[in-house]
């Protein structure tokens, strides 16, 4: 269950905090796992904040295929 989190803040509160329009269709989610698409607030090219849909997870810059992200979700630590 590495990398899971939740989204429970009301969209109106997020919009007010960042000064952006309220998006439609955002629902609370209590078990967001890697590889799922979810709404995020990011900095737009013009320097303002905006809502965008993005996939949650690790995608190394060297990856040729999106499936490599699923293999890097859980890291294993081996004893010395």
URVEN-V486602 format. One record per backbone hydrogen bond with DSSP energy under -1.0 kcal/mol. CO is the residue of the C=O (numbers start at 0). NH is the residue of the N-H. If there is no record, write none. Layout:
CO_NH + CO_NH
This chain:
4_31 + 6_28 + 9_13 + 10_14 + 11_15 + 12_16 + 13_17 + 14_18 + 14_19 + 28_6 + 31_4 + 32_35 + 35_55 + 37_53 + 39_51 + 41_49 + 43_46 + 47_43 + 49_41 + 51_39 + 53_37 + 55_34 + 59_62 + 64_67 + 65_68
